């Protein structure tokens, strides 16, 4: 490993998912001006819009959005080939 290229200021930081208010702690070098108290201890705070606890891919709550009616157009177009 090259010497002197890796940050030295790792500390425990609280990351808060703003969509479901879940907080998780991990080490990071991120700069932040806010802080939060978790289990009686003060941590720097980073606010996230989405995380593993709220992302549809990880939660399995994906939705099929058909904004242009493409599914209906497909079904109508190929309905004539349907076997009876």
MDAnalysis code that builds the backbone (N, CA, C; Angstrom):
import MDAnalysis as mda
import numpy as np

u = mda.Universe.empty(252, n_residues=84, atom_resindex=np.repeat(np.arange(84), 3), trajectory=True)
u.add_TopologyAttr("name", ["N", "CA", "C"] * 84)
u.add_TopologyAttr("resid", np.arange(1, 85))
u.add_TopologyAttr("resname", ["UNK", "UNK", "UNK", "UNK", "UNK", "UNK", "UNK", "UNK", "UNK", "UNK", "UNK", "UNK", "UNK", "UNK", "UNK", "UNK", "UNK", "UNK", "UNK", "UNK", "UNK", "UNK", "UNK", "UNK", "UNK", "UNK", "UNK", "UNK", "UNK", "UNK", "UNK", "UNK", "UNK", "UNK", "UNK", "UNK", "UNK", "UNK", "UNK", "UNK", "UNK", "UNK", "UNK", "UNK", "UNK", "UNK", "UNK", "UNK", "UNK", "UNK", "UNK", "UNK", "UNK", "UNK", "UNK", "UNK", "UNK", "UNK", "UNK", "UNK", "UNK", "UNK", "UNK", "UNK", "UNK", "UNK", "UNK", "UNK", "UNK", "UNK", "UNK", "UNK", "UNK", "UNK", "UNK", "UNK", "UNK", "UNK", "UNK", "UNK", "UNK", "UNK", "UNK", "UNK"])
u.atoms.positions = np.array([
    [0.828, -1.185, 0.000],
    [0.000, 0.000, 0.000],
    [0.870, 1.246, 0.000],
    [0.430, 2.245, -0.733],
    [1.153, 3.510, -0.728],
    [0.974, 4.201, 0.612],
    [2.001, 4.801, 1.097],
    [1.951, 5.506, 2.370],
    [1.475, 6.944, 2.151],
    [0.687, 7.462, 3.093],
    [0.302, 8.871, 3.076],
    [-0.849, 9.243, 2.164],
    [-1.545, 8.272, 1.541],
    [-2.645, 8.641, 0.642],
    [-4.019, 8.350, 1.253],
    [-4.055, 7.636, 2.372],
    [-5.327, 7.276, 2.982],
    [-5.655, 8.229, 4.127],
    [-6.929, 8.576, 4.293],
    [-7.291, 9.508, 5.363],
    [-7.042, 8.900, 6.739],
    [-6.723, 9.748, 7.674],
    [-6.422, 9.305, 9.032],
    [-7.546, 9.656, 10.007],
    [-8.506, 10.472, 9.578],
    [-9.510, 11.013, 10.497],
    [-10.822, 10.223, 10.508],
    [-10.755, 8.901, 10.532],
    [-11.961, 8.086, 10.628],
    [-12.577, 8.251, 12.002],
    [-13.905, 8.359, 12.048],
    [-14.630, 8.434, 13.303],
    [-16.002, 7.817, 13.097],
    [-16.709, 7.510, 14.160],
    [-18.049, 6.946, 14.057],
    [-19.014, 8.077, 13.720],
    [-19.826, 7.861, 12.679],
    [-20.779, 8.855, 12.197],
    [-22.161, 8.215, 12.136],
    [-23.199, 8.987, 12.463],
    [-24.582, 8.517, 12.367],
    [-25.149, 8.932, 11.016],
    [-25.678, 7.971, 10.283],
    [-26.359, 8.226, 9.018],
    [-27.848, 8.024, 9.253],
    [-28.668, 9.022, 8.901],
    [-30.110, 8.955, 9.145],
    [-30.858, 8.966, 7.820],
    [-31.660, 7.928, 7.607],
    [-32.525, 7.842, 6.431],
    [-33.751, 8.697, 6.714],
    [-33.935, 9.778, 5.969],
    [-35.013, 10.726, 6.241],
    [-36.384, 10.194, 5.826],
    [-36.440, 9.160, 4.993],
    [-37.730, 8.633, 4.557],
    [-38.377, 7.727, 5.599],
    [-37.561, 7.088, 6.461],
    [-38.149, 6.223, 7.482],
    [-37.514, 6.415, 8.868],
    [-36.672, 7.430, 9.018],
    [-36.052, 7.810, 10.292],
    [-35.159, 6.731, 10.902],
    [-34.671, 5.793, 10.114],
    [-33.734, 4.790, 10.636],
    [-32.344, 5.414, 10.722],
    [-31.643, 5.110, 11.794],
    [-30.294, 5.627, 12.010],
    [-29.338, 4.447, 12.113],
    [-28.219, 4.526, 11.397],
    [-27.190, 3.505, 11.550],
    [-25.838, 4.176, 11.711],
    [-24.972, 3.536, 12.471],
    [-23.656, 4.071, 12.788],
    [-22.587, 3.311, 12.019],
    [-21.629, 4.055, 11.497],
    [-20.501, 3.447, 10.810],
    [-19.332, 4.419, 10.835],
    [-18.147, 3.929, 10.548],
    [-16.984, 4.809, 10.499],
    [-16.946, 5.531, 9.162],
    [-16.558, 6.813, 9.217],
    [-16.503, 7.613, 8.009],
    [-15.578, 8.804, 8.219],
    [-15.193, 9.432, 7.115],
    [-14.405, 10.667, 7.164],
    [-15.219, 11.854, 6.681],
    [-16.508, 11.665, 6.444],
    [-17.366, 12.707, 5.893],
    [-17.423, 13.914, 6.830],
    [-17.424, 15.115, 6.219],
    [-17.545, 16.346, 6.998],
    [-19.017, 16.674, 7.177],
    [-19.405, 17.077, 8.379],
    [-20.786, 17.422, 8.657],
    [-20.846, 18.489, 9.735],
    [-21.899, 19.307, 9.693],
    [-22.065, 20.374, 10.678],
    [-23.101, 20.014, 11.733],
    [-23.906, 18.991, 11.469],
    [-24.963, 18.604, 12.398],
    [-24.504, 17.430, 13.258],
    [-25.192, 17.263, 14.383],
    [-24.913, 16.113, 15.239],
    [-26.230, 15.602, 15.808],
    [-26.199, 14.369, 16.318],
    [-27.386, 13.733, 16.872],
    [-26.958, 12.861, 18.050],
    [-27.862, 12.716, 19.009],
    [-27.585, 11.858, 20.153],
    [-28.226, 10.500, 19.912],
    [-27.413, 9.455, 19.979],
    [-27.871, 8.081, 19.798],
    [-27.421, 7.290, 21.017],
    [-28.382, 6.716, 21.725],
    [-28.107, 5.913, 22.919],
    [-27.230, 6.670, 23.920],
    [-27.519, 7.948, 24.092],
    [-26.824, 8.756, 25.081],
    [-25.467, 9.279, 24.670],
    [-25.077, 9.096, 23.427],
    [-23.782, 9.556, 22.946],
    [-23.978, 10.442, 21.713],
    [-23.188, 11.491, 21.600],
    [-23.283, 12.456, 20.505],
    [-22.431, 11.998, 19.313],
    [-23.034, 12.013, 18.104],
    [-22.334, 11.617, 16.882],
    [-22.564, 12.670, 15.806],
    [-21.605, 12.866, 14.890],
    [-21.855, 13.694, 13.710],
    [-22.972, 13.057, 12.895],
    [-23.822, 13.883, 12.270],
    [-24.998, 13.390, 11.550],
    [-24.905, 13.669, 10.065],
    [-25.208, 12.644, 9.262],
    [-25.346, 12.783, 7.811],
    [-26.753, 12.338, 7.458],
    [-27.514, 13.205, 6.790],
    [-28.891, 12.877, 6.399],
    [-28.907, 12.315, 4.989],
    [-29.626, 11.203, 4.823],
    [-29.744, 10.528, 3.528],
    [-31.195, 10.558, 3.068],
    [-31.419, 10.676, 1.776],
    [-32.781, 10.599, 1.243],
    [-33.256, 9.160, 1.170],
    [-32.342, 8.258, 0.899],
    [-32.702, 6.848, 0.744],
    [-31.510, 5.995, 1.170],
    [-31.789, 4.847, 1.749],
    [-30.727, 3.935, 2.171],
    [-31.187, 2.507, 1.942],
    [-30.416, 1.553, 2.421],
    [-30.767, 0.146, 2.238],
    [-32.064, -0.209, 2.939],
    [-32.470, 0.547, 3.945],
    [-33.692, 0.236, 4.681],
    [-34.951, 0.770, 4.003],
    [-34.800, 1.659, 3.016],
    [-35.986, 2.203, 2.354],
    [-35.964, 2.061, 0.836],
    [-34.869, 1.612, 0.251],
    [-34.783, 1.478, -1.205],
    [-35.635, 0.293, -1.663],
    [-36.469, 0.491, -2.685],
    [-37.352, -0.590, -3.144],
    [-36.628, -1.867, -3.546],
    [-35.427, -1.778, -4.058],
    [-34.687, -2.977, -4.462],
    [-34.407, -3.867, -3.251],
    [-34.024, -3.270, -2.138],
    [-33.676, -4.038, -0.941],
    [-34.891, -4.430, -0.118],
    [-35.964, -3.637, -0.170],
    [-37.151, -3.944, 0.627],
    [-38.108, -4.874, -0.103],
    [-37.970, -5.012, -1.426],
    [-38.848, -5.883, -2.203],
    [-40.201, -5.270, -2.491],
    [-40.334, -3.975, -2.331],
    [-41.613, -3.298, -2.548],
    [-41.586, -2.476, -3.833],
    [-41.157, -3.094, -4.925],
    [-41.104, -2.375, -6.190],
    [-42.497, -2.256, -6.783],
    [-42.700, -1.223, -7.554],
    [-43.985, -0.983, -8.202],
    [-43.784, -0.944, -9.703],
    [-44.734, -1.475, -10.436],
    [-44.712, -1.387, -11.884],
    [-45.465, -0.126, -12.276],
    [-44.765, 0.815, -12.858],
    [-45.373, 2.083, -13.259],
    [-45.558, 2.053, -14.763],
    [-46.803, 2.123, -15.184],
    [-47.136, 2.110, -16.609],
    [-47.734, 3.468, -16.958],
    [-46.871, 4.442, -17.167],
    [-47.340, 5.810, -17.363],
    [-47.930, 6.046, -18.745],
    [-47.513, 5.320, -19.737],
    [-47.980, 5.575, -21.101],
    [-48.937, 4.506, -21.596],
    [-49.372, 3.603, -20.743],
    [-50.280, 2.544, -21.171],
    [-49.601, 1.533, -22.076],
    [-48.305, 1.380, -21.940],
    [-47.550, 0.496, -22.828],
    [-47.954, -0.964, -22.688],
    [-48.299, -1.370, -21.483],
    [-48.695, -2.763, -21.277],
    [-50.000, -3.060, -22.009],
    [-50.968, -2.156, -21.900],
    [-52.239, -2.336, -22.603],
    [-52.042, -2.328, -24.117],
    [-51.192, -1.446, -24.629],
    [-50.913, -1.408, -26.064],
    [-50.309, -2.730, -26.528],
    [-49.377, -3.276, -25.738],
    [-48.752, -4.548, -26.081],
    [-49.784, -5.666, -26.118],
    [-50.634, -5.733, -25.092],
    [-51.650, -6.784, -25.033],
    [-52.625, -6.683, -26.194],
    [-53.042, -5.472, -26.538],
    [-53.970, -5.284, -27.655],
    [-53.321, -5.655, -28.986],
    [-52.077, -5.307, -29.152],
    [-51.373, -5.568, -30.407],
    [-51.222, -7.067, -30.658],
    [-50.927, -7.846, -29.594],
    [-50.680, -9.271, -29.750],
    [-51.860, -10.148, -29.366],
    [-53.005, -9.553, -29.113],
    [-54.199, -10.325, -28.777],
    [-54.656, -11.188, -29.957],
    [-54.406, -10.710, -31.171],
    [-54.837, -11.458, -32.361],
    [-54.057, -12.758, -32.535],
    [-52.891, -12.880, -31.917],
    [-52.082, -14.099, -32.021],
    [-52.383, -15.091, -30.908],
    [-53.280, -14.739, -30.036],
    [-53.599, -15.569, -28.881],
    [-54.255, -16.864, -29.336],
    [-53.788, -17.993, -28.794],
    [-54.364, -19.276, -29.151],
    [-55.675, -19.458, -28.395],
    [-56.649, -20.010, -29.106],
    [-57.978, -20.197, -28.492],
    [-58.187, -21.570, -28.011],
])
